Amino acid sequence: MKKLKYIFPAIALFLVACDSNDDGFYNTEYLESQNSLVNIETQPTYNVNDVLYIEAAIPKLLQQTGQSNLLDIRQSTGNAPTFEFAYLLERRNAANTWDIVDVSDNFIPDLGNANTGSYVQAFLQYNSTDEEYIFRGGIQLVTAGEYRISFITNSSTYDKITLRSNSINNNVILNIFSPSLNLDASGYYTFTVN
């Protein structure tokens, strides 16, 4: 019975010390951008072989909602080398449903890097001259039809794009939720290729 007297406080201390907050454990922070950081370079009409570009830029100093001071993104993430986001292209089929388009052979890199396949995993590289993370990449539209682009997001709203820092070691992982002027309320940019 004397041993139980010492075991119960030890168990209670252990349970109190457990942290069920995964974001705290993994050093994850969230920020909502007031400005659009990701944009689709739209044009009035698209024809076969046109290229649809998506660009993204995160300035080193970013305005936080409700704060008067700008947040230094580089310092906050321990100089994260890149940020990333993902998007996919779909084409409407004859059954009036959407098929994912593999863009591996039709992706045109410009700034930053990307992994391509059934979606584009875009990496914004830090540009020390302009003091911002930047990406620009295009998809050549090789077949006529109705298309839509959507972004893979962690946000509860579909019209916000998530940009996640690739922080190293134990530095803060920053998720920035960015609005986009190009997306409808369901999170799509829809267009036709003639």
SULTACOR-V533199 format. One record per backbone hydrogen bond with DSSP energy under -1.0 kcal/mol. CO is the residue of the C=O (numbers start at 1). NH is the residue of the N-H. E is the energy in kcal/mol with one decimal. If there is no record, write none. Layout:
co=CO nh=NH e=E
co=CO nh=NH e=E
//
This chain:
co=1 nh=5 e=-1.3
co=3 nh=6 e=-1.0
co=3 nh=7 e=-1.9
co=4 nh=8 e=-2.3
co=6 nh=10 e=-1.1
co=7 nh=11 e=-2.6
co=8 nh=12 e=-2.5
co=9 nh=13 e=-2.4
co=10 nh=14 e=-2.0
co=11 nh=15 e=-2.4
co=12 nh=16 e=-2.1
co=13 nh=17 e=-1.7
co=20 nh=22 e=-1.2
co=21 nh=25 e=-2.1
co=22 nh=26 e=-2.9
co=23 nh=28 e=-3.2
co=27 nh=173 e=-2.9
co=29 nh=175 e=-2.7
co=31 nh=177 e=-3.0
co=37 nh=57 e=-2.3
co=39 nh=55 e=-2.7
co=40 nh=42 e=-1.5
co=46 nh=194 e=-3.1
co=47 nh=50 e=-2.4
co=50 nh=141 e=-3.1
co=52 nh=139 e=-2.1
co=53 nh=41 e=-2.8
co=54 nh=137 e=-2.2
co=55 nh=39 e=-2.9
co=56 nh=135 e=-2.1
co=58 nh=133 e=-2.7
co=60 nh=73 e=-3.3
co=62 nh=71 e=-3.1
co=64 nh=67 e=-1.8
co=71 nh=62 e=-2.6
co=71 nh=73 e=-1.0
co=72 nh=76 e=-2.6
co=73 nh=77 e=-1.7
co=74 nh=79 e=-3.7
co=75 nh=78 e=-1.2
co=81 nh=126 e=-1.1
co=82 nh=166 e=-2.9
co=83 nh=124 e=-2.9
co=84 nh=164 e=-2.6
co=85 nh=122 e=-2.7
co=86 nh=152 e=-2.3
co=87 nh=120 e=-3.3
co=88 nh=150 e=-1.9
co=89 nh=101 e=-3.0
co=90 nh=148 e=-2.1
co=91 nh=99 e=-2.6
co=93 nh=96 e=-1.9
co=97 nh=93 e=-3.0
co=99 nh=91 e=-2.7
co=106 nh=140 e=-3.0
co=108 nh=138 e=-2.8
co=111 nh=136 e=-2.4
co=113 nh=123 e=-3.1
co=115 nh=121 e=-3.0
co=117 nh=103 e=-2.7
co=120 nh=87 e=-2.0
co=121 nh=115 e=-2.1
co=122 nh=85 e=-1.8
co=123 nh=113 e=-1.7
co=124 nh=83 e=-1.4
co=125 nh=134 e=-2.7
co=127 nh=131 e=-1.4
co=127 nh=132 e=-1.5
co=131 nh=60 e=-2.3
co=132 nh=127 e=-3.1
co=133 nh=58 e=-2.3
co=134 nh=125 e=-2.1
co=135 nh=56 e=-2.7
co=136 nh=110 e=-1.6
co=136 nh=111 e=-2.3
co=137 nh=54 e=-2.7
co=138 nh=108 e=-3.5
co=139 nh=52 e=-2.4
co=141 nh=49 e=-4.1
co=145 nh=193 e=-3.1
co=146 nh=92 e=-2.7
co=147 nh=191 e=-2.3
co=148 nh=90 e=-2.7
co=149 nh=189 e=-2.0
co=150 nh=88 e=-2.6
co=157 nh=160 e=-1.0
co=161 nh=178 e=-3.0
co=163 nh=176 e=-3.1
co=164 nh=84 e=-2.2
co=168 nh=171 e=-1.7
co=173 nh=29 e=-2.7
co=174 nh=165 e=-2.3
co=175 nh=31 e=-2.5
co=176 nh=163 e=-2.6
co=177 nh=33 e=-2.6
co=178 nh=161 e=-3.3
co=184 nh=187 e=-2.1
co=188 nh=184 e=-2.4
co=189 nh=149 e=-2.2
co=191 nh=147 e=-3.3
co=193 nh=145 e=-2.1
//
